[in-house]
Amino acid sequence: MGVVMGKFKKLLLGVSIAGLLMSGTALADGPFSNWGNITNIELGPTSTGTSTYLVLSPAPSGRPNGCKTDPQVVLFGPAEHVKAMTSLALSAFLAGKSVRFYYEGTCEGPYARVKMMQMQ
């Protein structure tokens, strides 16, 4: 049993590292914002469910054209993806870690849609 669990742990570690390397490579060329700290997390109702809004200090750079130039952004994507990003945002907020955003390319109302988030 111990040998099987040891092999499983090595396989899991290998898959996790490969996933991190692939995502790091894929995200390296994207339109990331500057690093900043989350100062506020807001959940707001929408016609299709709930949206998560984040406020960053300093205000995030690189927003798509037409989006409001203030420190607030909205997390965007399928519900499970937004839940995962909200959890990451809460972790970063509580730990005082910096984050940066990868934009989806459009706005939701006046706010830039965030497709992905990275924690430092």
Jmol script that loads the backbone (N, CA, C; Angstrom):
load data "model"
ATOM      1  N   MET A   1       0.826  -1.191   0.000  1.00  0.00           N
ATOM      2  CA  MET A   1       0.000   0.000   0.000  1.00  0.00           C
ATOM      3  C   MET A   1       0.871   1.256   0.000  1.00  0.00           C
ATOM      4  N   GLY A   2       1.966   1.241   0.814  1.00  0.00           N
ATOM      5  CA  GLY A   2       2.848   2.396   0.902  1.00  0.00           C
ATOM      6  C   GLY A   2       3.536   2.695  -0.410  1.00  0.00           C
ATOM      7  N   VAL A   3       3.926   1.652  -1.163  1.00  0.00           N
ATOM      8  CA  VAL A   3       4.589   1.838  -2.459  1.00  0.00           C
ATOM      9  C   VAL A   3       3.622   2.469  -3.463  1.00  0.00           C
ATOM     10  N   VAL A   4       2.386   1.997  -3.454  1.00  0.00           N
ATOM     11  CA  VAL A   4       1.381   2.550  -4.366  1.00  0.00           C
ATOM     12  C   VAL A   4       1.122   4.018  -4.045  1.00  0.00           C
ATOM     13  N   MET A   5       0.976   4.359  -2.769  1.00  0.00           N
ATOM     14  CA  MET A   5       0.734   5.753  -2.389  1.00  0.00           C
ATOM     15  C   MET A   5       1.933   6.622  -2.741  1.00  0.00           C
ATOM     16  N   GLY A   6       3.154   6.097  -2.556  1.00  0.00           N
ATOM     17  CA  GLY A   6       4.350   6.855  -2.908  1.00  0.00           C
ATOM     18  C   GLY A   6       4.388   7.170  -4.392  1.00  0.00           C
ATOM     19  N   LYS A   7       4.053   6.176  -5.241  1.00  0.00           N
ATOM     20  CA  LYS A   7       4.016   6.387  -6.692  1.00  0.00           C
ATOM     21  C   LYS A   7       2.917   7.381  -7.058  1.00  0.00           C
ATOM     22  N   PHE A   8       1.777   7.284  -6.377  1.00  0.00           N
ATOM     23  CA  PHE A   8       0.667   8.202  -6.645  1.00  0.00           C
ATOM     24  C   PHE A   8       1.077   9.634  -6.311  1.00  0.00           C
ATOM     25  N   LYS A   9       1.753   9.824  -5.173  1.00  0.00           N
ATOM     26  CA  LYS A   9       2.192  11.163  -4.781  1.00  0.00           C
ATOM     27  C   LYS A   9       3.185  11.727  -5.800  1.00  0.00           C
ATOM     28  N   LYS A  10       4.096  10.890  -6.302  1.00  0.00           N
ATOM     29  CA  LYS A  10       5.064  11.348  -7.302  1.00  0.00           C
ATOM     30  C   LYS A  10       4.347  11.720  -8.600  1.00  0.00           C
ATOM     31  N   LEU A  11       3.366  10.915  -9.009  1.00  0.00           N
ATOM     32  CA  LEU A  11       2.593  11.208 -10.214  1.00  0.00           C
ATOM     33  C   LEU A  11       1.829  12.519 -10.047  1.00  0.00           C
ATOM     34  N   LEU A  12       1.189  12.692  -8.903  1.00  0.00           N
ATOM     35  CA  LEU A  12       0.435  13.907  -8.633  1.00  0.00           C
ATOM     36  C   LEU A  12       1.350  15.128  -8.644  1.00  0.00           C
ATOM     37  N   LEU A  13       2.531  15.015  -8.043  1.00  0.00           N
ATOM     38  CA  LEU A  13       3.490  16.106  -8.033  1.00  0.00           C
ATOM     39  C   LEU A  13       3.946  16.428  -9.452  1.00  0.00           C
ATOM     40  N   GLY A  14       4.222  15.405 -10.241  1.00  0.00           N
ATOM     41  CA  GLY A  14       4.646  15.607 -11.627  1.00  0.00           C
ATOM     42  C   GLY A  14       3.579  16.294 -12.460  1.00  0.00           C
ATOM     43  N   VAL A  15       2.338  15.874 -12.313  1.00  0.00           N
ATOM     44  CA  VAL A  15       1.236  16.491 -13.047  1.00  0.00           C
ATOM     45  C   VAL A  15       1.052  17.936 -12.609  1.00  0.00           C
ATOM     46  N   SER A  16       1.163  18.196 -11.300  1.00  0.00           N
ATOM     47  CA  SER A  16       1.007  19.561 -10.791  1.00  0.00           C
ATOM     48  C   SER A  16       2.094  20.477 -11.330  1.00  0.00           C
ATOM     49  N   ILE A  17       3.339  20.011 -11.320  1.00  0.00           N
ATOM     50  CA  ILE A  17       4.444  20.832 -11.830  1.00  0.00           C
ATOM     51  C   ILE A  17       4.282  21.074 -13.323  1.00  0.00           C
ATOM     52  N   ALA A  18       3.906  20.056 -14.074  1.00  0.00           N
ATOM     53  CA  ALA A  18       3.699  20.228 -15.515  1.00  0.00           C
ATOM     54  C   ALA A  18       2.606  21.252 -15.787  1.00  0.00           C
ATOM     55  N   GLY A  19       1.526  21.205 -14.998  1.00  0.00           N
ATOM     56  CA  GLY A  19       0.442  22.172 -15.166  1.00  0.00           C
ATOM     57  C   GLY A  19       0.897  23.586 -14.886  1.00  0.00           C
ATOM     58  N   LEU A  20       1.705  23.762 -13.850  1.00  0.00           N
ATOM     59  CA  LEU A  20       2.221  25.092 -13.531  1.00  0.00           C
ATOM     60  C   LEU A  20       3.134  25.609 -14.627  1.00  0.00           C
ATOM     61  N   LEU A  21       3.991  24.742 -15.146  1.00  0.00           N
ATOM     62  CA  LEU A  21       4.903  25.166 -16.203  1.00  0.00           C
ATOM     63  C   LEU A  21       4.150  25.554 -17.467  1.00  0.00           C
ATOM     64  N   MET A  22       3.155  24.775 -17.831  1.00  0.00           N
ATOM     65  CA  MET A  22       2.375  25.097 -19.026  1.00  0.00           C
ATOM     66  C   MET A  22       1.609  26.390 -18.852  1.00  0.00           C
ATOM     67  N   SER A  23       0.985  26.581 -17.696  1.00  0.00           N
ATOM     68  CA  SER A  23       0.209  27.806 -17.504  1.00  0.00           C
ATOM     69  C   SER A  23       1.132  29.012 -17.435  1.00  0.00           C
ATOM     70  N   GLY A  24       2.312  28.862 -16.841  1.00  0.00           N
ATOM     71  CA  GLY A  24       3.262  29.965 -16.780  1.00  0.00           C
ATOM     72  C   GLY A  24       3.732  30.380 -18.151  1.00  0.00           C
ATOM     73  N   THR A  25       3.964  29.409 -19.020  1.00  0.00           N
ATOM     74  CA  THR A  25       4.389  29.711 -20.380  1.00  0.00           C
ATOM     75  C   THR A  25       3.272  30.376 -21.156  1.00  0.00           C
ATOM     76  N   ALA A  26       2.054  29.872 -20.999  1.00  0.00           N
ATOM     77  CA  ALA A  26       0.932  30.417 -21.751  1.00  0.00           C
ATOM     78  C   ALA A  26       0.599  31.839 -21.326  1.00  0.00           C
ATOM     79  N   LEU A  27       0.794  32.157 -20.065  1.00  0.00           N
ATOM     80  CA  LEU A  27       0.402  33.464 -19.561  1.00  0.00           C
ATOM     81  C   LEU A  27       1.499  34.518 -19.706  1.00  0.00           C
ATOM     82  N   ALA A  28       2.719  34.092 -19.969  1.00  0.00           N
ATOM     83  CA  ALA A  28       3.839  35.028 -19.955  1.00  0.00           C
ATOM     84  C   ALA A  28       3.682  36.158 -20.972  1.00  0.00           C
ATOM     85  N   ASP A  29       3.058  35.905 -22.101  1.00  0.00           N
ATOM     86  CA  ASP A  29       2.958  36.907 -23.159  1.00  0.00           C
ATOM     87  C   ASP A  29       1.677  37.725 -23.110  1.00  0.00           C
ATOM     88  N   GLY A  30       0.804  37.478 -22.159  1.00  0.00           N
ATOM     89  CA  GLY A  30      -0.510  38.107 -22.149  1.00  0.00           C
ATOM     90  C   GLY A  30      -0.530  39.526 -21.609  1.00  0.00           C
ATOM     91  N   PRO A  31      -1.691  40.177 -21.720  1.00  0.00           N
ATOM     92  CA  PRO A  31      -1.859  41.547 -21.246  1.00  0.00           C
ATOM     93  C   PRO A  31      -2.119  41.589 -19.735  1.00  0.00           C
ATOM     94  N   PHE A  32      -1.070  41.432 -18.947  1.00  0.00           N
ATOM     95  CA  PHE A  32      -1.217  41.472 -17.494  1.00  0.00           C
ATOM     96  C   PHE A  32      -1.224  42.903 -16.991  1.00  0.00           C
ATOM     97  N   SER A  33      -1.895  43.103 -15.882  1.00  0.00           N
ATOM     98  CA  SER A  33      -1.855  44.392 -15.197  1.00  0.00           C
ATOM     99  C   SER A  33      -0.586  44.448 -14.352  1.00  0.00           C
ATOM    100  N   ASN A  34      -0.392  45.579 -13.697  1.00  0.00           N
ATOM    101  CA  ASN A  34       0.669  45.702 -12.718  1.00  0.00           C
ATOM    102  C   ASN A  34       0.309  44.888 -11.467  1.00  0.00           C
ATOM    103  N   TRP A  35       1.288  44.671 -10.592  1.00  0.00           N
ATOM    104  CA  TRP A  35       1.041  44.012  -9.315  1.00  0.00           C
ATOM    105  C   TRP A  35       0.424  45.012  -8.350  1.00  0.00           C
ATOM    106  N   GLY A  36      -0.472  44.556  -7.504  1.00  0.00           N
ATOM    107  CA  GLY A  36      -1.076  45.400  -6.486  1.00  0.00           C
ATOM    108  C   GLY A  36      -1.745  44.551  -5.426  1.00  0.00           C
ATOM    109  N   ASN A  37      -2.220  45.193  -4.395  1.00  0.00           N
ATOM    110  CA  ASN A  37      -2.897  44.494  -3.301  1.00  0.00           C
ATOM    111  C   ASN A  37      -4.403  44.716  -3.375  1.00  0.00           C
ATOM    112  N   ILE A  38      -5.145  43.666  -3.111  1.00  0.00           N
ATOM    113  CA  ILE A  38      -6.604  43.760  -3.081  1.00  0.00           C
ATOM    114  C   ILE A  38      -7.003  44.482  -1.801  1.00  0.00           C
ATOM    115  N   THR A  39      -7.756  45.554  -1.949  1.00  0.00           N
ATOM    116  CA  THR A  39      -8.195  46.315  -0.781  1.00  0.00           C
ATOM    117  C   THR A  39      -9.660  46.071  -0.440  1.00  0.00           C
ATOM    118  N   ASN A  40     -10.417  45.506  -1.400  1.00  0.00           N
ATOM    119  CA  ASN A  40     -11.836  45.266  -1.167  1.00  0.00           C
ATOM    120  C   ASN A  40     -12.333  44.180  -2.118  1.00  0.00           C
ATOM    121  N   ILE A  41     -13.215  43.317  -1.611  1.00  0.00           N
ATOM    122  CA  ILE A  41     -13.870  42.286  -2.414  1.00  0.00           C
ATOM    123  C   ILE A  41     -15.363  42.488  -2.260  1.00  0.00           C
ATOM    124  N   GLU A  42     -16.066  42.618  -3.391  1.00  0.00           N
ATOM    125  CA  GLU A  42     -17.516  42.829  -3.355  1.00  0.00           C
ATOM    126  C   GLU A  42     -18.204  41.766  -4.203  1.00  0.00           C
ATOM    127  N   LEU A  43     -19.308  41.250  -3.716  1.00  0.00           N
ATOM    128  CA  LEU A  43     -20.142  40.334  -4.489  1.00  0.00           C
ATOM    129  C   LEU A  43     -21.420  41.070  -4.826  1.00  0.00           C
ATOM    130  N   GLY A  44     -21.795  41.040  -6.107  1.00  0.00           N
ATOM    131  CA  GLY A  44     -22.996  41.745  -6.523  1.00  0.00           C
ATOM    132  C   GLY A  44     -23.881  40.869  -7.385  1.00  0.00           C
ATOM    133  N   PRO A  45     -25.191  40.977  -7.219  1.00  0.00           N
ATOM    134  CA  PRO A  45     -26.114  40.176  -8.017  1.00  0.00           C
ATOM    135  C   PRO A  45     -26.157  40.654  -9.467  1.00  0.00           C
ATOM    136  N   THR A  46     -26.332  39.707 -10.371  1.00  0.00           N
ATOM    137  CA  THR A  46     -26.522  40.015 -11.792  1.00  0.00           C
ATOM    138  C   THR A  46     -27.740  39.245 -12.271  1.00  0.00           C
ATOM    139  N   SER A  47     -28.100  39.422 -13.515  1.00  0.00           N
ATOM    140  CA  SER A  47     -29.265  38.701 -14.056  1.00  0.00           C
ATOM    141  C   SER A  47     -28.996  37.207 -14.179  1.00  0.00           C
ATOM    142  N   THR A  48     -27.721  36.805 -14.218  1.00  0.00           N
ATOM    143  CA  THR A  48     -27.386  35.390 -14.371  1.00  0.00           C
ATOM    144  C   THR A  48     -26.787  34.765 -13.125  1.00  0.00           C
ATOM    145  N   GLY A  49     -26.663  35.499 -12.039  1.00  0.00           N
ATOM    146  CA  GLY A  49     -26.067  34.946 -10.821  1.00  0.00           C
ATOM    147  C   GLY A  49     -25.418  36.030 -10.000  1.00  0.00           C
ATOM    148  N   THR A  50     -24.148  35.826  -9.680  1.00  0.00           N
ATOM    149  CA  THR A  50     -23.409  36.767  -8.856  1.00  0.00           C
ATOM    150  C   THR A  50     -22.076  37.082  -9.517  1.00  0.00           C
ATOM    151  N   SER A  51     -21.644  38.323  -9.430  1.00  0.00           N
ATOM    152  CA  SER A  51     -20.330  38.732  -9.925  1.00  0.00           C
ATOM    153  C   SER A  51     -19.455  39.097  -8.749  1.00  0.00           C
ATOM    154  N   THR A  52     -18.159  38.864  -8.904  1.00  0.00           N
ATOM    155  CA  THR A  52     -17.182  39.254  -7.896  1.00  0.00           C
ATOM    156  C   THR A  52     -16.414  40.450  -8.421  1.00  0.00           C
ATOM    157  N   TYR A  53     -16.399  41.520  -7.644  1.00  0.00           N
ATOM    158  CA  TYR A  53     -15.679  42.745  -7.993  1.00  0.00           C
ATOM    159  C   TYR A  53     -14.520  42.893  -7.021  1.00  0.00           C
ATOM    160  N   LEU A  54     -13.341  43.252  -7.550  1.00  0.00           N
ATOM    161  CA  LEU A  54     -12.161  43.448  -6.725  1.00  0.00           C
ATOM    162  C   LEU A  54     -11.671  44.870  -6.887  1.00  0.00           C
ATOM    163  N   VAL A  55     -11.171  45.439  -5.800  1.00  0.00           N
ATOM    164  CA  VAL A  55     -10.550  46.761  -5.828  1.00  0.00           C
ATOM    165  C   VAL A  55      -9.076  46.557  -5.522  1.00  0.00           C
ATOM    166  N   LEU A  56      -8.214  47.117  -6.350  1.00  0.00           N
ATOM    167  CA  LEU A  56      -6.774  46.933  -6.232  1.00  0.00           C
ATOM    168  C   LEU A  56      -6.079  48.256  -5.959  1.00  0.00           C
ATOM    169  N   SER A  57      -5.033  48.221  -5.148  1.00  0.00           N
ATOM    170  CA  SER A  57      -4.224  49.409  -4.899  1.00  0.00           C
ATOM    171  C   SER A  57      -2.764  49.048  -5.129  1.00  0.00           C
ATOM    172  N   PRO A  58      -2.102  49.718  -6.055  1.00  0.00           N
ATOM    173  CA  PRO A  58      -2.593  50.796  -6.902  1.00  0.00           C
ATOM    174  C   PRO A  58      -3.565  50.267  -7.944  1.00  0.00           C
ATOM    175  N   ALA A  59      -4.264  51.179  -8.603  1.00  0.00           N
ATOM    176  CA  ALA A  59      -5.237  50.792  -9.632  1.00  0.00           C
ATOM    177  C   ALA A  59      -4.546  49.949 -10.696  1.00  0.00           C
ATOM    178  N   PRO A  60      -5.205  48.891 -11.177  1.00  0.00           N
ATOM    179  CA  PRO A  60      -4.579  48.023 -12.173  1.00  0.00           C
ATOM    180  C   PRO A  60      -4.383  48.726 -13.515  1.00  0.00           C
ATOM    181  N   SER A  61      -3.246  48.474 -14.116  1.00  0.00           N
ATOM    182  CA  SER A  61      -2.912  49.060 -15.412  1.00  0.00           C
ATOM    183  C   SER A  61      -3.399  48.153 -16.546  1.00  0.00           C
ATOM    184  N   GLY A  62      -3.317  48.659 -17.767  1.00  0.00           N
ATOM    185  CA  GLY A  62      -3.558  47.857 -18.958  1.00  0.00           C
ATOM    186  C   GLY A  62      -4.989  47.468 -19.245  1.00  0.00           C
ATOM    187  N   ARG A  63      -5.959  48.188 -18.679  1.00  0.00           N
ATOM    188  CA  ARG A  63      -7.357  47.836 -18.930  1.00  0.00           C
ATOM    189  C   ARG A  63      -7.696  47.994 -20.402  1.00  0.00           C
ATOM    190  N   PRO A  64      -8.633  47.179 -20.908  1.00  0.00           N
ATOM    191  CA  PRO A  64      -9.060  47.331 -22.303  1.00  0.00           C
ATOM    192  C   PRO A  64      -9.660  48.716 -22.549  1.00  0.00           C
ATOM    193  N   ASN A  65      -9.581  49.188 -23.771  1.00  0.00           N
ATOM    194  CA  ASN A  65     -10.167  50.484 -24.132  1.00  0.00           C
ATOM    195  C   ASN A  65     -11.655  50.500 -23.809  1.00  0.00           C
ATOM    196  N   GLY A  66     -12.126  51.600 -23.273  1.00  0.00           N
ATOM    197  CA  GLY A  66     -13.536  51.758 -22.965  1.00  0.00           C
ATOM    198  C   GLY A  66     -13.893  51.405 -21.540  1.00  0.00           C
ATOM    199  N   CYS A  67     -12.984  50.738 -20.818  1.00  0.00           N
ATOM    200  CA  CYS A  67     -13.268  50.395 -19.418  1.00  0.00           C
ATOM    201  C   CYS A  67     -12.911  51.578 -18.528  1.00  0.00           C
ATOM    202  N   LYS A  68     -13.667  51.719 -17.466  1.00  0.00           N
ATOM    203  CA  LYS A  68     -13.454  52.795 -16.508  1.00  0.00           C
ATOM    204  C   LYS A  68     -12.046  52.690 -15.909  1.00  0.00           C
ATOM    205  N   THR A  69     -11.405  53.818 -15.747  1.00  0.00           N
ATOM    206  CA  THR A  69     -10.050  53.817 -15.204  1.00  0.00           C
ATOM    207  C   THR A  69     -10.069  54.046 -13.700  1.00  0.00           C
ATOM    208  N   ASP A  70     -10.605  53.100 -12.970  1.00  0.00           N
ATOM    209  CA  ASP A  70     -10.557  53.167 -11.516  1.00  0.00           C
ATOM    210  C   ASP A  70     -10.005  51.839 -11.005  1.00  0.00           C
ATOM    211  N   PRO A  71      -9.857  51.688  -9.714  1.00  0.00           N
ATOM    212  CA  PRO A  71      -9.205  50.482  -9.189  1.00  0.00           C
ATOM    213  C   PRO A  71     -10.069  49.222  -9.164  1.00  0.00           C
ATOM    214  N   GLN A  72     -11.295  49.265  -9.697  1.00  0.00           N
ATOM    215  CA  GLN A  72     -12.200  48.122  -9.597  1.00  0.00           C
ATOM    216  C   GLN A  72     -12.243  47.329 -10.901  1.00  0.00           C
ATOM    217  N   VAL A  73     -12.230  45.999 -10.776  1.00  0.00           N
ATOM    218  CA  VAL A  73     -12.367  45.078 -11.910  1.00  0.00           C
ATOM    219  C   VAL A  73     -13.407  44.027 -11.542  1.00  0.00           C
ATOM    220  N   VAL A  74     -13.858  43.258 -12.535  1.00  0.00           N
ATOM    221  CA  VAL A  74     -14.830  42.194 -12.284  1.00  0.00           C
ATOM    222  C   VAL A  74     -14.248  40.872 -12.788  1.00  0.00           C
ATOM    223  N   LEU A  75     -14.419  39.804 -11.997  1.00  0.00           N
ATOM    224  CA  LEU A  75     -13.961  38.481 -12.408  1.00  0.00           C
ATOM    225  C   LEU A  75     -14.953  37.918 -13.413  1.00  0.00           C
ATOM    226  N   PHE A  76     -14.431  37.256 -14.468  1.00  0.00           N
ATOM    227  CA  PHE A  76     -15.285  36.829 -15.563  1.00  0.00           C
ATOM    228  C   PHE A  76     -14.953  35.402 -15.970  1.00  0.00           C
ATOM    229  N   GLY A  77     -15.985  34.650 -16.333  1.00  0.00           N
ATOM    230  CA  GLY A  77     -15.808  33.293 -16.844  1.00  0.00           C
ATOM    231  C   GLY A  77     -16.922  32.400 -16.354  1.00  0.00           C
ATOM    232  N   PRO A  78     -16.798  31.093 -16.608  1.00  0.00           N
ATOM    233  CA  PRO A  78     -17.783  30.142 -16.102  1.00  0.00           C
ATOM    234  C   PRO A  78     -17.839  30.198 -14.570  1.00  0.00           C
ATOM    235  N   ALA A  79     -18.973  29.842 -13.998  1.00  0.00           N
ATOM    236  CA  ALA A  79     -19.199  29.959 -12.554  1.00  0.00           C
ATOM    237  C   ALA A  79     -18.094  29.305 -11.727  1.00  0.00           C
ATOM    238  N   GLU A  80     -17.672  28.102 -12.092  1.00  0.00           N
ATOM    239  CA  GLU A  80     -16.638  27.403 -11.321  1.00  0.00           C
ATOM    240  C   GLU A  80     -15.306  28.148 -11.398  1.00  0.00           C
ATOM    241  N   HIS A  81     -15.019  28.736 -12.541  1.00  0.00           N
ATOM    242  CA  HIS A  81     -13.783  29.503 -12.723  1.00  0.00           C
ATOM    243  C   HIS A  81     -13.815  30.760 -11.851  1.00  0.00           C
ATOM    244  N   VAL A  82     -14.940  31.448 -11.837  1.00  0.00           N
ATOM    245  CA  VAL A  82     -15.076  32.660 -11.018  1.00  0.00           C
ATOM    246  C   VAL A  82     -14.978  32.296  -9.534  1.00  0.00           C
ATOM    247  N   LYS A  83     -15.559  31.162  -9.136  1.00  0.00           N
ATOM    248  CA  LYS A  83     -15.449  30.724  -7.739  1.00  0.00           C
ATOM    249  C   LYS A  83     -13.983  30.493  -7.361  1.00  0.00           C
ATOM    250  N   ALA A  84     -13.235  29.854  -8.251  1.00  0.00           N
ATOM    251  CA  ALA A  84     -11.821  29.587  -7.982  1.00  0.00           C
ATOM    252  C   ALA A  84     -11.031  30.889  -7.881  1.00  0.00           C
ATOM    253  N   MET A  85     -11.291  31.840  -8.785  1.00  0.00           N
ATOM    254  CA  MET A  85     -10.597  33.125  -8.724  1.00  0.00           C
ATOM    255  C   MET A  85     -10.990  33.903  -7.470  1.00  0.00           C
ATOM    256  N   THR A  86     -12.254  33.802  -7.070  1.00  0.00           N
ATOM    257  CA  THR A  86     -12.705  34.478  -5.850  1.00  0.00           C
ATOM    258  C   THR A  86     -11.978  33.901  -4.638  1.00  0.00           C
ATOM    259  N   SER A  87     -11.796  32.592  -4.601  1.00  0.00           N
ATOM    260  CA  SER A  87     -11.056  31.955  -3.506  1.00  0.00           C
ATOM    261  C   SER A  87      -9.603  32.425  -3.483  1.00  0.00           C
ATOM    262  N   LEU A  88      -8.991  32.506  -4.667  1.00  0.00           N
ATOM    263  CA  LEU A  88      -7.618  32.990  -4.757  1.00  0.00           C
ATOM    264  C   LEU A  88      -7.537  34.442  -4.302  1.00  0.00           C
ATOM    265  N   ALA A  89      -8.502  35.258  -4.717  1.00  0.00           N
ATOM    266  CA  ALA A  89      -8.526  36.666  -4.309  1.00  0.00           C
ATOM    267  C   ALA A  89      -8.658  36.794  -2.796  1.00  0.00           C
ATOM    268  N   LEU A  90      -9.531  35.989  -2.203  1.00  0.00           N
ATOM    269  CA  LEU A  90      -9.709  36.032  -0.750  1.00  0.00           C
ATOM    270  C   LEU A  90      -8.425  35.603  -0.034  1.00  0.00           C
ATOM    271  N   SER A  91      -7.766  34.561  -0.548  1.00  0.00           N
ATOM    272  CA  SER A  91      -6.497  34.114   0.031  1.00  0.00           C
ATOM    273  C   SER A  91      -5.451  35.215  -0.038  1.00  0.00           C
ATOM    274  N   ALA A  92      -5.347  35.862  -1.197  1.00  0.00           N
ATOM    275  CA  ALA A  92      -4.375  36.943  -1.366  1.00  0.00           C
ATOM    276  C   ALA A  92      -4.697  38.107  -0.432  1.00  0.00           C
ATOM    277  N   PHE A  93      -5.963  38.447  -0.330  1.00  0.00           N
ATOM    278  CA  PHE A  93      -6.400  39.542   0.532  1.00  0.00           C
ATOM    279  C   PHE A  93      -6.030  39.271   1.989  1.00  0.00           C
ATOM    280  N   LEU A  94      -6.354  38.069   2.472  1.00  0.00           N
ATOM    281  CA  LEU A  94      -6.093  37.720   3.868  1.00  0.00           C
ATOM    282  C   LEU A  94      -4.605  37.606   4.178  1.00  0.00           C
ATOM    283  N   ALA A  95      -3.821  37.159   3.197  1.00  0.00           N
ATOM    284  CA  ALA A  95      -2.381  36.979   3.400  1.00  0.00           C
ATOM    285  C   ALA A  95      -1.582  38.242   3.077  1.00  0.00           C
ATOM    286  N   GLY A  96      -2.237  39.254   2.523  1.00  0.00           N
ATOM    287  CA  GLY A  96      -1.531  40.472   2.154  1.00  0.00           C
ATOM    288  C   GLY A  96      -0.609  40.283   0.957  1.00  0.00           C
ATOM    289  N   LYS A  97      -0.928  39.326   0.077  1.00  0.00           N
ATOM    290  CA  LYS A  97      -0.117  39.033  -1.110  1.00  0.00           C
ATOM    291  C   LYS A  97      -0.562  39.901  -2.283  1.00  0.00           C
ATOM    292  N   SER A  98       0.371  40.193  -3.156  1.00  0.00           N
ATOM    293  CA  SER A  98       0.070  40.962  -4.366  1.00  0.00           C
ATOM    294  C   SER A  98      -0.519  40.061  -5.435  1.00  0.00           C
ATOM    295  N   VAL A  99      -1.361  40.644  -6.282  1.00  0.00           N
ATOM    296  CA  VAL A  99      -1.946  39.930  -7.422  1.00  0.00           C
ATOM    297  C   VAL A  99      -1.805  40.797  -8.664  1.00  0.00           C
ATOM    298  N   ARG A 100      -1.960  40.162  -9.803  1.00  0.00           N
ATOM    299  CA  ARG A 100      -2.090  40.889 -11.062  1.00  0.00           C
ATOM    300  C   ARG A 100      -3.119  40.160 -11.899  1.00  0.00           C
ATOM    301  N   PHE A 101      -3.691  40.874 -12.853  1.00  0.00           N
ATOM    302  CA  PHE A 101      -4.811  40.357 -13.630  1.00  0.00           C
ATOM    303  C   PHE A 101      -4.444  40.179 -15.093  1.00  0.00           C
ATOM    304  N   TYR A 102      -5.092  39.203 -15.717  1.00  0.00           N
ATOM    305  CA  TYR A 102      -5.028  38.985 -17.152  1.00  0.00           C
ATOM    306  C   TYR A 102      -6.435  39.280 -17.648  1.00  0.00           C
ATOM    307  N   TYR A 103      -6.567  40.267 -18.506  1.00  0.00           N
ATOM    308  CA  TYR A 103      -7.886  40.737 -18.914  1.00  0.00           C
ATOM    309  C   TYR A 103      -8.500  39.876 -20.017  1.00  0.00           C
ATOM    310  N   GLU A 104      -9.809  39.815 -19.992  1.00  0.00           N
ATOM    311  CA  GLU A 104     -10.574  39.079 -21.004  1.00  0.00           C
ATOM    312  C   GLU A 104     -10.622  39.872 -22.303  1.00  0.00           C
ATOM    313  N   GLY A 105     -10.498  41.189 -22.239  1.00  0.00           N
ATOM    314  CA  GLY A 105     -10.450  42.024 -23.441  1.00  0.00           C
ATOM    315  C   GLY A 105     -11.628  42.953 -23.617  1.00  0.00           C
ATOM    316  N   THR A 106     -12.656  42.811 -22.774  1.00  0.00           N
ATOM    317  CA  THR A 106     -13.827  43.683 -22.860  1.00  0.00           C
ATOM    318  C   THR A 106     -14.193  44.167 -21.459  1.00  0.00           C
ATOM    319  N   CYS A 107     -15.260  44.940 -21.413  1.00  0.00           N
ATOM    320  CA  CYS A 107     -15.732  45.485 -20.129  1.00  0.00           C
ATOM    321  C   CYS A 107     -17.105  44.920 -19.803  1.00  0.00           C
ATOM    322  N   GLU A 108     -17.401  44.859 -18.524  1.00  0.00           N
ATOM    323  CA  GLU A 108     -18.760  44.562 -18.074  1.00  0.00           C
ATOM    324  C   GLU A 108     -19.235  45.847 -17.412  1.00  0.00           C
ATOM    325  N   GLY A 109     -20.097  46.563 -18.123  1.00  0.00           N
ATOM    326  CA  GLY A 109     -20.417  47.916 -17.681  1.00  0.00           C
ATOM    327  C   GLY A 109     -19.140  48.731 -17.791  1.00  0.00           C
ATOM    328  N   PRO A 110     -18.774  49.442 -16.759  1.00  0.00           N
ATOM    329  CA  PRO A 110     -17.548  50.234 -16.820  1.00  0.00           C
ATOM    330  C   PRO A 110     -16.293  49.480 -16.380  1.00  0.00           C
ATOM    331  N   TYR A 111     -16.424  48.227 -15.917  1.00  0.00           N
ATOM    332  CA  TYR A 111     -15.309  47.521 -15.303  1.00  0.00           C
ATOM    333  C   TYR A 111     -14.651  46.512 -16.243  1.00  0.00           C
ATOM    334  N   ALA A 112     -13.331  46.446 -16.189  1.00  0.00           N
ATOM    335  CA  ALA A 112     -12.576  45.489 -17.000  1.00  0.00           C
ATOM    336  C   ALA A 112     -12.857  44.071 -16.513  1.00  0.00           C
ATOM    337  N   ARG A 113     -13.071  43.166 -17.470  1.00  0.00           N
ATOM    338  CA  ARG A 113     -13.303  41.758 -17.136  1.00  0.00           C
ATOM    339  C   ARG A 113     -11.958  41.064 -16.964  1.00  0.00           C
ATOM    340  N   VAL A 114     -11.789  40.383 -15.843  1.00  0.00           N
ATOM    341  CA  VAL A 114     -10.571  39.648 -15.545  1.00  0.00           C
ATOM    342  C   VAL A 114     -10.791  38.182 -15.887  1.00  0.00           C
ATOM    343  N   LYS A 115      -9.938  37.660 -16.757  1.00  0.00           N
ATOM    344  CA  LYS A 115     -10.033  36.270 -17.190  1.00  0.00           C
ATOM    345  C   LYS A 115      -9.226  35.356 -16.270  1.00  0.00           C
ATOM    346  N   MET A 116      -8.073  35.850 -15.821  1.00  0.00           N
ATOM    347  CA  MET A 116      -7.197  35.077 -14.943  1.00  0.00           C
ATOM    348  C   MET A 116      -6.532  36.000 -13.943  1.00  0.00           C
ATOM    349  N   MET A 117      -6.047  35.403 -12.873  1.00  0.00           N
ATOM    350  CA  MET A 117      -5.379  36.168 -11.834  1.00  0.00           C
ATOM    351  C   MET A 117      -4.166  35.393 -11.374  1.00  0.00           C
ATOM    352  N   GLN A 118      -3.118  36.109 -11.035  1.00  0.00           N
ATOM    353  CA  GLN A 118      -1.901  35.479 -10.543  1.00  0.00           C
ATOM    354  C   GLN A 118      -1.554  36.098  -9.193  1.00  0.00           C
ATOM    355  N   MET A 119      -1.169  35.257  -8.240  1.00  0.00           N
ATOM    356  CA  MET A 119      -0.786  35.743  -6.912  1.00  0.00           C
ATOM    357  C   MET A 119       0.723  35.621  -6.780  1.00  0.00           C
ATOM    358  N   GLN A 120       1.352  36.620  -6.172  1.00  0.00           N
ATOM    359  CA  GLN A 120       2.798  36.639  -6.017  1.00  0.00           C
ATOM    360  C   GLN A 120       3.198  35.934  -4.740  1.00  0.00           C
TER     361      GLN A 120
END
end "model"
wireframe off; spacefill off
backbone 0.3
color backbone group
